[in-house]
Amino acid sequence: MRLGIIMLIVITIFLVVSCNQSTEPSGSDISPSTLSALISSDTSAILAWTICVEASFENYTLYRSVTSDISSDPSSADILGVFTSANTNEYIDPEIDWISDYYYVLRTYDTSDYSVWSNEVLVNIQSSIPDSVVATVSVGQTPRGICSLLSGEYVYVTCSYDQTVSVIRTSDHSVIKSIYCGGYPQGICALPSNDFVYVADLSSSGYVNVIRTSDNIIIDSISVGDSPIDLCSLPNGDYVYVTNTNSDDISVIRTFDNSVVDTISVGDYPRSICSLPSGEYVYVTNADENTISVIRTSDNTVVETIDVDLWHYSGICTLPSGEYVYVIGNNDSVSVIRTSDNDVIASIDVGNGMIDICAHTSGNYLYATSSNDNNVSLIRTSDNTVVMTIAVGAGPWNICSNSEGTSIYTVNAYNNTISVIQ
């Protein structure tokens, strides 16, 4: 009898323990990874995470979905990879489009099949670049040229009919000063040091004004060629190159003492100008003869002349990598020049009445103004495709980006405003 009671108690205890034992793993000491994402191109993202240091590590499983909260329903997400090395800490997702939301999360497993989830991250390529107007700033009459200080604190705008330069504080998009220049101010550029801004006066008197940015006072006027219209600084800030439209040459200003140290003959009606990021070459559009002069800056020699179909307002820019130069052409197109051999390798159909173009700091996109369409075209550089247009003010003219690529500024010449795109 006693034996039967003891056996019954043992069986009862066994059944109770068995019924309360979880079928899920009991837990582990592994820690969740911290996941981060970086947009690496217009079609890919880099996912990176902190590694698991516990000896019980089994694998990382990386998930992607177009909806959030993946951990609550993992079966609805795509598994991008299972990584069995604890030292693996990066994955490149090469197949994302530029407009969709993508959510990622990392799940870390241990040898007992216990798992922990990382934080969830969101990637949207479009949201990472400026694509909509957030502010409109009134400036002087007939704005033309525009540049941003490298610091990003201020933007300078030439207002031709007012003979002034408007200074915009970017933190609140307010005009803090109007600087009288006289003449007909057009092109404008800032030195990388942020200390000085150079302004080309298109009047036949032919000079460049130098503005000291600490107090926004003109400290020098430099005599150059006939009717200067555009200029650019070399990346080191040592020289400024000025296009003189009526004398068909380029003035080279040494910024140390603001003296003209060289004059370079180019083609007919040199209009727009840009420097490669290396500073080795400067590209000049000769609008009335459909060519681009390539100037080697080490000896200020024209080393090549490129045939391109241009028009009177052909703006020009280069990518941050220096691999390509883009120039506004005739028939509302953008020509693509490969700088390794200066071949024209593509032509992009854009908007109506194209004026100017600038590159986003990522190098993945270009912004081009269409004065007749009152918009800015956003061009993807990987396939030279216009992915969207951004409505701005009347008669968008010149355009520039700040150094961080967070803001694009375009001059609206016909309604005397600046559109701020973010």
RODO-2510 file (C-alpha; in nm, 4 decimals, decimal comma):
residues 422
     n   res          X          Y          Z
     1     m     0,0000     0,0000     0,0000
     2     r     0,2778     0,2404     0,0984
     3     l     0,4660     0,1494    -0,2183
     4     g     0,1592     0,2276    -0,4273
     5     i     0,1173     0,5674    -0,2616
     6     i     0,4843     0,6549    -0,3177
     7     m     0,4633     0,5558    -0,6842
     8     l     0,1466     0,7645    -0,7258
     9     i     0,3182     1,0699    -0,5725
    10     v     0,6222     1,0293    -0,7994
    11     i     0,4039     0,9935    -1,1091
    12     t     0,2012     1,3006    -1,0089
    13     i     0,5146     1,5122    -0,9571
    14     f     0,6530     1,3981    -1,2948
    15     l     0,3296     1,4917    -1,4706
    16     v     0,3177     1,8348    -1,3061
    17     v     0,6790     1,9114    -1,3986
    18     s     0,6291     1,7889    -1,7556
    19     c     0,3165     1,9965    -1,8081
    20     n     0,4849     2,3192    -1,6857
    21     q     0,8101     2,2786    -1,8828
    22     s     0,8261     2,5354    -2,1727
    23     t     0,8856     2,4142    -2,5259
    24     e     1,0713     2,7436    -2,5948
    25     p     1,4409     2,7821    -2,5106
    26     s     1,4909     2,8874    -2,1515
    27     g     1,7115     3,1893    -2,2301
    28     s     2,0704     3,2853    -2,3009
    29     d     2,3314     3,5425    -2,2191
    30     i     2,3737     3,6700    -2,5797
    31     s     2,3229     4,0417    -2,6274
    32     p     2,1293     4,2067    -2,9113
    33     s     2,3319     4,3778    -3,1838
    34     t     2,2933     4,7442    -3,2711
    35     l     2,1988     4,7802    -3,6374
    36     s     2,2689     5,0845    -3,8556
    37     a     2,2118     5,1673    -4,2221
    38     l     2,3954     5,3879    -4,4691
    39     i     2,2770     5,4698    -4,8206
    40     s     2,5724     5,3851    -5,0444
    41     s     2,4222     5,4632    -5,3846
    42     d     2,0899     5,5373    -5,5482
    43     t     2,0021     5,1648    -5,5490
    44     s     2,1834     5,0160    -5,2495
    45     a     2,2243     5,0413    -4,8739
    46     i     2,4950     4,9199    -4,6369
    47     l     2,3711     4,7461    -4,3217
    48     a     2,6214     4,7246    -4,0357
    49     w     2,5915     4,5850    -3,6839
    50     t     2,7856     4,5305    -3,3642
    51     i     2,9181     4,1758    -3,3318
    52     c     2,8159     3,9111    -3,0805
    53     v     3,1037     3,8244    -2,8445
    54     e     2,9384     3,5402    -2,6511
    55     a     3,0737     3,1874    -2,7062
    56     s     2,7226     3,0487    -2,7543
    57     f     2,6744     3,2423    -3,0815
    58     e     2,5141     3,0430    -3,3640
    59     n     2,4219     3,2918    -3,6436
    60     y     2,2878     3,6310    -3,7484
    61     t     1,9713     3,6413    -3,9587
    62     l     1,9050     3,9675    -4,1442
    63     y     1,5454     4,0548    -4,2378
    64     r     1,3996     4,3168    -4,4724
    65     s     1,0401     4,4289    -4,5200
    66     v     0,8443     4,7194    -4,6658
    67     t     0,6431     4,7374    -4,3421
    68     s     0,7706     4,8033    -3,9920
    69     d     0,7741     4,5867    -3,6763
    70     i     0,9328     4,2825    -3,8404
    71     s     1,0014     4,1071    -3,5091
    72     s     0,6288     4,0698    -3,4410
    73     d     0,5792     3,8741    -3,7652
    74     p     0,9128     3,7546    -3,9106
    75     s     0,7424     3,5305    -4,1654
    76     s     0,6141     3,8374    -4,3517
    77     a     0,9682     3,9660    -4,4159
    78     d     1,2414     3,8592    -4,6560
    79     i     1,5530     3,6949    -4,5161
    80     l     1,8504     3,8629    -4,6823
    81     g     2,1103     3,6352    -4,5313
    82     v     2,2115     3,3977    -4,2536
    83     f     2,5671     3,4583    -4,1321
    84     t     2,7398     3,1925    -3,9238
    85     s     3,0574     3,3848    -3,8433
    86     a     3,0328     3,6048    -3,5358
    87     n     3,2793     3,8473    -3,6960
    88     t     3,0520     3,9216    -3,9914
    89     n     2,9163     4,2700    -3,9331
    90     e     2,8113     4,4125    -4,2709
    91     y     2,5834     4,3413    -4,5638
    92     i     2,5129     4,5418    -4,8803
    93     d     2,1562     4,5311    -5,0055
    94     p     2,1926     4,6072    -5,3779
    95     e     1,8296     4,5971    -5,4869
    96     i     1,6272     4,8839    -5,3453
    97     d     1,4429     5,1522    -5,5367
    98     w     1,4853     5,5176    -5,4595
    99     i     1,1307     5,5998    -5,3443
   100     s     1,0202     5,3075    -5,1201
   101     d     1,0551     5,2533    -4,7444
   102     y     1,2669     4,9546    -4,6402
   103     y     1,2844     4,8241    -4,2831
   104     y     1,5690     4,6052    -4,1582
   105     v     1,6261     4,4106    -3,8386
   106     l     1,8903     4,1589    -3,7265
   107     r     1,8142     3,8479    -3,5230
   108     t     2,0999     3,6817    -3,3332
   109     y     2,0700     3,3114    -3,2422
   110     d     2,2693     3,1057    -2,9937
   111     t     2,3407     2,7323    -2,9998
   112     s     2,0281     2,6541    -2,7974
   113     d     1,8137     2,8294    -3,0624
   114     y     1,7455     3,1237    -2,8336
   115     s     1,7370     3,4570    -3,0212
   116     v     1,7413     3,8309    -2,9593
   117     w     1,6402     4,1134    -3,1941
   118     s     1,8347     4,4251    -3,2817
   119     n     1,6786     4,7654    -3,3247
   120     e     1,4867     4,8164    -3,6503
   121     v     1,6184     5,0692    -3,9037
   122     l     1,4442     5,2459    -4,1911
   123     v     1,6022     5,3257    -4,5281
   124     n     1,4450     5,5596    -4,7828
   125     i     1,6779     5,6976    -5,0484
   126     q     1,4467     5,9792    -5,1514
   127     s     1,4113     6,1061    -4,7953
   128     s     1,7903     6,1319    -4,7669
   129     i     1,8206     6,3965    -5,0403
   130     p     1,6573     6,7375    -5,0840
   131     d     1,3401     6,7003    -5,2918
   132     s     1,0868     6,9656    -5,1893
   133     v     1,0758     7,3421    -5,1359
   134     v     1,0691     7,4286    -4,7655
   135     a     1,1158     7,8055    -4,7869
   136     t     1,1021     8,0943    -5,0331
   137     v     1,3231     8,3962    -4,9657
   138     s     1,2653     8,7380    -5,1239
   139     v     1,5836     8,9078    -5,2465
   140     g     1,6754     9,1993    -5,4740
   141     q     1,5651     9,2530    -5,8320
   142     t     1,6661     8,9984    -6,0982
   143     p     1,8784     8,7567    -5,8965
   144     r     2,1290     8,5638    -6,1066
   145     g     2,4281     8,4035    -5,9340
   146     i     2,4341     8,2111    -5,6067
   147     c     2,6873     8,0382    -5,3832
   148     s     2,6969     7,8847    -5,0376
   149     l     2,9795     7,9235    -4,7906
   150     l     3,1539     7,5943    -4,7155
   151     s     3,0415     7,6345    -4,3540
   152     g     2,6795     7,6391    -4,4746
   153     e     2,5925     7,9362    -4,2536
   154     y     2,5283     8,1865    -4,5318
   155     v     2,4253     8,1986    -4,8969
   156     y     2,5215     8,4901    -5,1232
   157     v     2,3033     8,5982    -5,4176
   158     t     2,3813     8,8514    -5,6912
   159     c     2,0876     9,0790    -5,7773
   160     s     2,1793     9,2275    -6,1134
   161     y     1,9273     9,5101    -6,1591
   162     d     1,9668     9,6239    -5,7980
   163     q     2,3468     9,6120    -5,8325
   164     t     2,3599     9,4312    -5,4987
   165     v     2,4453     9,1029    -5,3304
   166     s     2,1911     8,9633    -5,0825
   167     v     2,3279     8,7715    -4,7831
   168     i     2,0945     8,4976    -4,6560
   169     r     2,1366     8,3408    -4,3126
   170     t     2,0493     7,9750    -4,3661
   171     s     1,9405     7,8984    -4,0096
   172     d     1,6213     8,1022    -4,0539
   173     h     1,6295     8,1836    -4,4294
   174     s     1,6404     8,5571    -4,3664
   175     v     1,8245     8,8266    -4,5637
   176     i     2,0603     8,9901    -4,3149
   177     k     2,2323     9,2344    -4,5490
   178     s     2,2247     9,3801    -4,8985
   179     i     2,5710     9,4760    -5,0259
   180     y     2,5902     9,7432    -5,2960
   181     c     2,8341     9,6446    -5,5717
   182     g     2,7476     9,8706    -5,8643
   183     g     2,7715     9,7561    -6,2244
   184     y     2,5848     9,4379    -6,3127
   185     p     2,6780     9,1594    -6,0654
   186     q     2,6403     8,8092    -6,2086
   187     g     2,8568     8,5104    -6,1191
   188     i     2,9678     8,4536    -5,7613
   189     c     3,1869     8,2076    -5,5729
   190     a     3,3201     8,1641    -5,2201
   191     l     3,6681     8,0576    -5,1159
   192     p     3,6854     7,7277    -4,9231
   193     s     3,8166     7,9222    -4,6228
   194     n     3,4761     8,1007    -4,5952
   195     d     3,6642     8,4313    -4,5594
   196     f     3,5938     8,5901    -4,8968
   197     v     3,3360     8,5900    -5,1755
   198     y     3,4228     8,6942    -5,5332
   199     v     3,1614     8,8630    -5,7549
   200     a     3,1878     8,9048    -6,1336
   201     d     3,0558     9,2334    -6,2763
   202     l     2,9190     9,1756    -6,6270
   203     s     2,9448     9,5420    -6,7234
   204     s     3,2084     9,6292    -6,9832
   205     s     3,4281     9,7919    -6,7178
   206     g     3,5387     9,4403    -6,6315
   207     y     3,6114     9,3867    -6,2654
   208     v     3,5610     9,1395    -5,9815
   209     n     3,4544     9,2605    -5,6376
   210     v     3,5887     9,0874    -5,3259
   211     i     3,3577     9,0705    -5,0228
   212     r     3,4994     8,9980    -4,6778
   213     t     3,2412     8,7708    -4,5154
   214     s     3,3185     8,8619    -4,1536
   215     d     3,1572     9,2047    -4,2016
   216     n     3,0210     9,1790    -4,5603
   217     i     3,2240     9,4739    -4,6850
   218     i     3,3805     9,5018    -5,0313
   219     i     3,7540     9,5206    -4,9684
   220     d     3,8880     9,5045    -5,3240
   221     s     3,7921     9,5466    -5,6892
   222     i     4,0092     9,3589    -5,9380
   223     s     4,0336     9,4629    -6,3020
   224     v     3,9930     9,1622    -6,5319
   225     g     3,8816     9,1123    -6,8935
   226     d     3,5811     9,2478    -7,0805
   227     s     3,2382     9,1604    -6,9348
   228     p     3,3202     8,8901    -6,6768
   229     i     3,0192     8,6685    -6,6094
   230     d     3,1204     8,3608    -6,4098
   231     l     3,4012     8,2405    -6,1864
   232     c     3,5177     7,9476    -5,9765
   233     s     3,7723     7,8900    -5,7039
   234     l     4,0206     7,6061    -5,7084
   235     p     3,9587     7,3630    -5,4210
   236     n     4,2668     7,4882    -5,2347
   237     g     4,1422     7,8474    -5,2604
   238     d     4,4699     7,9776    -5,4054
   239     y     4,3262     8,0947    -5,7371
   240     v     3,9971     8,2147    -5,8831
   241     y     3,9296     8,1686    -6,2565
   242     v     3,7034     8,4250    -6,4277
   243     t     3,5262     8,3948    -6,7653
   244     n     3,5394     8,7179    -6,9694
   245     t     3,2659     8,6906    -7,2322
   246     n     3,3591     8,9727    -7,4691
   247     s     3,7374     8,9346    -7,4605
   248     d     3,7156     8,5553    -7,5009
   249     d     3,9608     8,4781    -7,2254
   250     i     4,0000     8,3659    -6,8651
   251     s     4,1539     8,5841    -6,5943
   252     v     4,3430     8,3989    -6,3200
   253     i     4,3336     8,5787    -5,9842
   254     r     4,5835     8,4870    -5,7130
   255     t     4,3779     8,5193    -5,3955
   256     f     4,6763     8,5868    -5,1684
   257     d     4,7081     8,9404    -5,3050
   258     n     4,4133     8,9557    -5,5509
   259     s     4,6386     9,0148    -5,8489
   260     v     4,5711     8,8834    -6,1998
   261     v     4,8630     8,6508    -6,2667
   262     d     4,7573     8,5077    -6,6028
   263     t     4,5162     8,5525    -6,8927
   264     i     4,4190     8,2446    -7,0956
   265     s     4,2702     8,2692    -7,4439
   266     v     3,9773     8,0321    -7,4976
   267     g     3,6835     8,0077    -7,7402
   268     d     3,4062     8,2459    -7,8400
   269     y     3,1950     8,3792    -7,5510
   270     p     3,3284     8,1834    -7,2509
   271     r     3,0250     8,1543    -7,0257
   272     s     3,0341     7,9025    -6,7402
   273     i     3,3243     7,7461    -6,5547
   274     c     3,3978     7,4727    -6,3013
   275     s     3,7029     7,3100    -6,1464
   276     l     3,7569     6,9402    -6,0939
   277     p     3,7775     6,8457    -5,7240
   278     s     4,1465     6,7685    -5,7710
   279     g     4,2080     7,1232    -5,8922
   280     e     4,4138     6,9913    -6,1841
   281     y     4,1770     7,1047    -6,4577
   282     v     3,9185     7,3748    -6,5183
   283     y     3,6373     7,3328    -6,7735
   284     v     3,4990     7,6378    -6,9593
   285     t     3,1937     7,6516    -7,1871
   286     n     3,2453     7,8566    -7,5052
   287     a     2,8780     7,9198    -7,5724
   288     d     2,8982     8,0796    -7,9167
   289     e     3,1192     7,8150    -8,0752
   290     n     2,9830     7,4970    -7,9111
   291     t     3,3050     7,3907    -7,7425
   292     i     3,4478     7,3378    -7,3963
   293     s     3,8055     7,4407    -7,3197
   294     v     3,9948     7,2183    -7,0757
   295     i     4,2604     7,4186    -6,8900
   296     r     4,5474     7,2512    -6,7056
   297     t     4,5940     7,4654    -6,3959
   298     s     4,9593     7,3789    -6,3350
   299     d     5,0608     7,5948    -6,6331
   300     n     4,7245     7,7501    -6,7352
   301     t     4,7338     7,5889    -7,0771
   302     v     4,4330     7,4796    -7,2832
   303     v     4,5098     7,1109    -7,3293
   304     e     4,1922     7,0051    -7,5081
   305     t     3,8851     7,1452    -7,6810
   306     i     3,5674     6,9362    -7,6648
   307     d     3,2899     6,9709    -7,9217
   308     v     2,9531     6,9970    -7,7434
   309     d     2,6184     7,1353    -7,8570
   310     l     2,5765     7,4371    -7,6252
   311     w     2,3563     7,7418    -7,5956
   312     h     2,3903     8,0874    -7,4446
   313     y     2,3250     7,9855    -7,0824
   314     s     2,5093     7,6539    -7,0627
   315     g     2,5827     7,5900    -6,6948
   316     i     2,8456     7,3316    -6,6008
   317     c     2,9396     7,1212    -6,2971
   318     t     3,1408     6,8166    -6,1964
   319     l     3,0716     6,5240    -5,9659
   320     p     3,2529     6,5189    -5,6295
   321     s     3,4501     6,2204    -5,7614
   322     g     3,5672     6,4216    -6,0623
   323     e     3,4844     6,1335    -6,2976
   324     y     3,2267     6,3233    -6,5015
   325     v     3,1434     6,6785    -6,6027
   326     y     2,7847     6,7750    -6,6849
   327     v     2,6959     7,0686    -6,9071
   328     i     2,3652     7,2203    -7,0136
   329     g     2,3346     7,1774    -7,3896
   330     n     2,1131     7,2961    -7,6674
   331     n     1,7690     7,1374    -7,7196
   332     d     1,7099     7,1156    -7,3424
   333     s     1,9610     6,8415    -7,2797
   334     v     2,2540     6,7725    -7,0482
   335     s     2,5762     6,6383    -7,2005
   336     v     2,7896     6,3982    -6,9949
   337     i     3,1680     6,4208    -7,0348
   338     r     3,3968     6,1473    -6,9011
   339     t     3,6996     6,3316    -6,7661
   340     s     3,9470     6,0448    -6,8109
   341     d     3,9393     6,0963    -7,1892
   342     n     3,7050     6,3987    -7,2251
   343     d     3,4645     6,2041    -7,4453
   344     v     3,0963     6,2999    -7,4519
   345     i     2,9406     5,9686    -7,3507
   346     a     2,5721     6,0528    -7,3016
   347     s     2,3007     6,3125    -7,3481
   348     i     2,0123     6,3461    -7,1019
   349     d     1,6770     6,4926    -7,2086
   350     v     1,5621     6,7246    -6,9327
   351     g     1,3332     7,0303    -6,9162
   352     n     1,2520     7,3413    -7,1155
   353     g     1,4868     7,6400    -7,1050
   354     m     1,7717     7,4779    -6,9128
   355     i     2,0087     7,7216    -6,7407
   356     d     2,2290     7,5728    -6,4686
   357     i     2,3210     7,2478    -6,2981
   358     c     2,4839     7,1366    -5,9724
   359     a     2,5754     6,8030    -5,8155
   360     h     2,4538     6,6648    -5,4848
   361     t     2,7445     6,5989    -5,2501
   362     s     2,6788     6,2230    -5,2670
   363     g     2,7456     6,2295    -5,6407
   364     n     2,4317     6,0226    -5,6942
   365     y     2,2104     6,3078    -5,8150
   366     l     2,2171     6,6312    -6,0135
   367     y     1,9852     6,9312    -5,9898
   368     a     1,9154     7,1225    -6,3137
   369     t     1,7071     7,4392    -6,3504
   370     s     1,4407     7,4704    -6,6228
   371     s     1,3569     7,8402    -6,6532
   372     n     1,0575     7,7941    -6,8839
   373     d     0,9078     7,5102    -6,6785
   374     n     0,9640     7,6815    -6,3415
   375     n     1,1082     7,3655    -6,1941
   376     v     1,4253     7,1802    -6,1046
   377     s     1,4925     6,8373    -6,2532
   378     l     1,6445     6,5733    -6,0256
   379     i     1,8745     6,3490    -6,2302
   380     r     2,0041     6,0121    -6,1082
   381     t     2,3662     5,9795    -6,2205
   382     s     2,3864     5,5986    -6,2206
   383     d     2,1638     5,5772    -6,5284
   384     n     2,1291     5,9465    -6,6253
   385     t     1,7543     5,9428    -6,5667
   386     v     1,5282     6,2269    -6,4515
   387     v     1,3549     6,0753    -6,1482
   388     m     1,1421     6,3743    -6,0492
   389     t     1,0849     6,7470    -6,0976
   390     i     1,0552     7,0000    -5,8156
   391     a     0,8340     7,3062    -5,8644
   392     v     1,0107     7,6296    -5,7665
   393     g     0,9629     8,0007    -5,8407
   394     a     0,9404     8,1812    -6,1739
   395     g     1,2430     8,1547    -6,4004
   396     p     1,4844     7,9386    -6,1992
   397     w     1,8367     8,0400    -6,2949
   398     n     2,1558     7,9450    -6,1133
   399     i     2,1626     7,6742    -5,8488
   400     c     2,3973     7,5515    -5,5753
   401     s     2,4210     7,2980    -5,2931
   402     n     2,5512     7,3461    -4,9432
   403     s     2,8591     7,1434    -4,8492
   404     e     2,6630     6,8786    -4,6577
   405     g     2,4099     6,8185    -4,9343
   406     t     2,1176     6,8913    -4,7020
   407     s     1,9980     7,2019    -4,8866
   408     i     1,9781     7,3096    -5,2498
   409     y     1,9297     7,6774    -5,3341
   410     t     1,7941     7,7997    -5,6666
   411     v     1,7629     8,1560    -5,7916
   412     n     1,4217     8,2494    -5,9354
   413     a     1,5107     8,5369    -6,1664
   414     y     1,1573     8,6337    -6,2713
   415     n     0,9991     8,6793    -5,9283
   416     n     1,3057     8,7868    -5,7270
   417     t     1,3152     8,4944    -5,4862
   418     i     1,5306     8,2033    -5,3761
   419     s     1,3788     7,8562    -5,3356
   420     v     1,5246     7,6440    -5,0552
   421     i     1,4991     7,2725    -5,1345
   422     q     1,5436     7,0189    -4,8540
***
